Amino acid sequence: MLGLFLSLTVVIDPGHGGSNTGAPGRAGAFEKQVTLAIGRALRRRLAAEGIRVVMTRERDTYLTLRERVRRANAEQPDLFISLHTNASPEHGRRGIETYVLDREASDVEARRAQAAAPDVVAGRLADLALLEARRASMVLARAVQTRLLAARGTAGSNRGVKQAGYDVLSGVQAPAVLVEVGFVDHPIEGAELLRPEVQEQTAQALAEAIFDFAAHQAPPRLANNTH
């Protein structure tokens, strides 16, 4: 596989960071630590295949959601993946779920793109690019969900592919997903997510999903990448 994806650029967004700790987990850990550990492990795997990888944060630092989007778009990525862990009030839920931007938020982005375009033709092309990115995002989300469940899923772990108006997905100019890799506060799943071998297993599944997506799909930037 080495060299197959040399033209690919992936932006990894480890959720939270700094004062924004994210969900509290088991044994005093927080979401921000789990997402960064998985993000670093995913970067190693992608880089080993010749993929250009950019992380929105590489340390325990705070970033606004807009800054994450800005940093992603500055790299002209082929895909964007935001890593998170879940939590529930009763600490009893578990499972994996993957999100794409919902239609309402996508329509807002389309209107913005058209308004910023210099003419009607450019506006229409921008709208078509956003539609294609939306379609490709769903393909990527399904690949992520499938690979994570195959690697780590147990009965009841499949919480599905969903749509939501997450700000960190809004405005990303590439196929983009947000993945909740598990519930960090669950007595069993939360403890598993703190184990390095499970973090590595999760990263491997995410890498395989990205390989699947890149090998079998042809969204605009994957087809015409000039990096």
C-alpha positions as CSV (number, residue, x, y, z in Angstrom):
1,M,0.0,0.0,0.0
2,L,3.0,2.3,0.5
3,G,2.9,5.2,-1.9
4,L,-0.7,4.6,-3.0
5,F,-1.9,7.7,-1.3
6,L,1.0,10.1,-1.8
7,S,-1.2,12.9,-3.1
8,L,-3.6,12.7,-0.1
9,T,-3.9,15.4,2.6
10,V,-5.8,14.5,5.8
11,V,-6.6,16.9,8.6
12,I,-7.1,15.2,12.0
13,D,-8.9,17.3,14.7
14,P,-8.4,15.9,18.2
15,G,-11.5,17.3,20.0
16,H,-11.2,19.7,22.9
17,G,-7.9,20.7,24.5
18,G,-6.5,23.0,27.1
19,S,-9.1,24.5,29.4
20,N,-11.8,22.8,27.3
21,T,-11.4,19.3,28.8
22,G,-14.3,17.7,27.2
23,A,-16.2,14.9,28.9
24,P,-14.8,13.6,32.2
25,G,-13.8,9.9,32.0
26,R,-12.6,7.1,34.2
27,A,-9.8,7.5,36.7
28,G,-9.6,11.3,36.4
29,A,-9.0,11.3,32.6
30,F,-10.7,13.6,30.2
31,E,-11.9,13.4,26.6
32,K,-9.1,15.8,25.4
33,Q,-6.5,13.3,26.4
34,V,-8.1,10.3,24.7
35,T,-8.7,12.2,21.4
36,L,-5.1,13.5,21.3
37,A,-3.7,10.0,21.9
38,I,-5.9,8.5,19.2
39,G,-5.1,11.4,16.8
40,R,-1.3,10.9,17.2
41,A,-1.7,7.2,16.6
42,L,-3.8,7.8,13.5
43,R,-1.2,10.3,12.2
44,R,1.6,7.7,12.5
45,R,-0.4,5.2,10.5
46,L,-1.3,7.6,7.8
47,A,2.1,9.1,7.5
48,A,3.6,5.6,7.2
49,E,1.6,5.3,4.0
50,G,2.9,8.5,2.5
51,I,-0.2,10.5,3.4
52,R,0.3,14.2,4.3
53,V,-1.2,14.6,7.7
54,V,-2.0,17.9,9.5
55,M,-3.4,18.0,13.1
56,T,-5.4,21.0,14.3
57,R,-3.7,20.6,17.6
58,E,-0.6,18.5,18.5
59,R,-0.5,19.4,22.2
60,D,-2.9,20.1,25.1
61,T,-3.9,23.5,23.8
62,Y,-7.2,25.3,23.5
63,L,-8.6,26.1,20.0
64,T,-12.0,27.6,19.1
65,L,-14.2,25.7,16.7
66,R,-13.7,28.4,14.1
67,E,-10.0,28.2,14.4
68,R,-10.1,24.4,13.8
69,V,-12.1,25.0,10.6
70,R,-9.7,27.8,9.5
71,R,-6.6,25.6,10.1
72,A,-8.2,22.8,8.2
73,N,-9.2,24.8,5.2
74,A,-5.8,26.4,5.0
75,E,-4.3,23.0,4.2
76,Q,-6.8,22.3,1.4
77,P,-7.5,18.8,2.7
78,D,-9.0,15.9,1.0
79,L,-10.8,14.9,4.1
80,F,-11.3,16.1,7.7
81,I,-11.9,13.9,10.7
82,S,-12.8,15.3,14.2
83,L,-12.2,12.9,17.1
84,H,-14.4,12.9,20.2
85,T,-15.6,10.7,23.0
86,N,-19.1,10.6,24.4
87,A,-20.6,10.8,27.9
88,S,-24.1,10.4,29.4
89,P,-25.7,11.7,32.6
90,E,-26.2,8.2,34.0
91,H,-22.8,7.0,32.8
92,G,-24.4,3.9,31.5
93,R,-24.4,4.4,27.7
94,R,-21.8,3.0,25.3
95,G,-21.2,2.7,21.6
96,I,-19.8,4.4,18.5
97,E,-21.5,7.0,16.3
98,T,-20.3,9.1,13.4
99,Y,-21.7,12.4,12.3
100,V,-21.9,14.4,9.1
101,L,-23.2,18.0,8.8
102,D,-27.0,18.1,8.6
103,R,-28.9,19.4,5.7
104,E,-29.9,22.7,7.3
105,A,-26.3,23.7,8.2
106,S,-25.2,22.5,4.7
107,D,-27.8,24.7,3.1
108,V,-26.5,27.7,5.1
109,E,-23.0,27.0,3.8
110,A,-24.3,26.7,0.3
111,R,-25.9,30.1,0.5
112,R,-22.7,31.6,1.9
113,A,-20.7,30.1,-0.9
114,Q,-23.1,31.5,-3.6
115,A,-23.1,34.9,-2.0
116,A,-19.3,35.0,-2.0
117,A,-19.0,33.9,-5.6
118,P,-18.0,36.6,-8.2
119,D,-20.8,35.5,-10.6
120,V,-23.7,33.1,-11.1
121,V,-21.6,30.4,-12.8
122,A,-19.0,30.5,-10.0
123,G,-21.8,30.3,-7.4
124,R,-23.3,27.3,-9.1
125,L,-19.9,25.6,-9.2
126,A,-19.4,26.3,-5.5
127,D,-22.8,24.9,-4.8
128,L,-22.1,21.7,-6.7
129,A,-18.8,21.3,-4.9
130,L,-20.6,21.5,-1.6
131,L,-23.2,19.0,-2.7
132,E,-20.4,16.6,-3.7
133,A,-18.6,17.1,-0.4
134,R,-21.8,16.3,1.5
135,R,-22.2,13.1,-0.5
136,A,-18.6,12.1,0.1
137,S,-18.9,12.9,3.8
138,M,-21.6,10.3,4.1
139,V,-19.5,7.8,2.3
140,L,-16.6,8.5,4.7
141,A,-18.9,8.3,7.7
142,R,-20.2,4.9,6.8
143,A,-16.6,3.6,6.2
144,V,-15.6,5.0,9.7
145,Q,-18.6,3.4,11.4
146,T,-18.1,0.1,9.7
147,R,-14.3,-0.2,10.5
148,L,-14.7,0.9,14.1
149,L,-17.5,-1.6,14.8
150,A,-15.5,-4.4,13.2
151,A,-12.5,-3.6,15.3
152,R,-14.1,-2.7,18.6
153,G,-17.8,-3.2,18.4
154,T,-19.9,-5.3,20.8
155,A,-23.6,-6.0,21.0
156,G,-25.4,-2.6,21.1
157,S,-22.3,-0.6,20.1
158,N,-23.7,0.6,16.8
159,R,-25.2,4.0,17.4
160,G,-25.2,4.7,13.7
161,V,-24.3,7.4,11.2
162,K,-26.1,10.6,12.1
163,Q,-26.5,14.2,11.0
164,A,-26.0,17.2,13.2
165,G,-25.2,20.9,12.9
166,Y,-21.8,20.7,14.6
167,D,-19.8,24.0,14.1
168,V,-16.6,22.1,13.7
169,L,-18.0,20.5,10.5
170,S,-19.6,23.7,9.2
171,G,-17.5,25.5,6.7
172,V,-14.9,22.7,6.2
173,Q,-14.2,22.7,2.5
174,A,-13.8,18.9,2.2
175,P,-15.6,15.7,3.1
176,A,-15.8,16.0,6.9
177,V,-17.0,13.7,9.7
178,L,-17.1,13.9,13.5
179,V,-16.7,10.5,15.2
180,E,-17.6,9.6,18.8
181,V,-15.3,6.7,19.4
182,G,-17.0,5.6,22.6
183,F,-18.3,6.7,26.0
184,V,-15.4,7.8,28.1
185,D,-17.5,7.7,31.3
186,H,-18.8,4.2,30.9
187,P,-17.5,1.8,33.5
188,I,-16.2,-0.7,30.9
189,E,-15.9,1.2,27.7
190,G,-14.4,4.3,29.4
191,A,-11.7,2.2,31.0
192,E,-11.0,0.6,27.6
193,L,-10.6,3.9,25.9
194,L,-7.8,4.8,28.3
195,R,-5.7,1.7,27.4
196,P,-3.0,2.4,24.8
197,E,-3.7,-0.8,22.9
198,V,-7.4,0.2,22.5
199,Q,-6.3,3.7,21.4
200,E,-4.0,2.0,18.8
201,Q,-6.7,-0.3,17.7
202,T,-9.1,2.6,17.2
203,A,-6.5,4.5,15.2
204,Q,-5.9,1.5,13.0
205,A,-9.6,1.2,12.3
206,L,-9.9,4.9,11.4
207,A,-6.9,4.6,9.1
208,E,-8.4,1.6,7.3
209,A,-11.6,3.6,6.9
210,I,-9.7,6.5,5.3
211,F,-7.9,4.0,3.0
212,D,-11.2,2.5,2.0
213,F,-12.6,6.0,1.3
214,A,-9.6,7.2,-0.7
215,A,-9.3,4.0,-2.7
216,H,-12.9,3.7,-3.8
217,Q,-14.3,7.2,-3.9
218,A,-13.4,10.1,-6.2
219,P,-14.6,13.4,-4.6
220,P,-13.3,16.5,-6.4
221,R,-10.1,17.0,-4.4
222,L,-9.2,13.3,-4.4
223,A,-9.5,13.2,-8.2
224,N,-7.6,16.4,-8.9
225,N,-5.2,16.8,-6.0
226,T,-2.1,18.9,-6.9
227,H,-0.2,18.6,-3.6
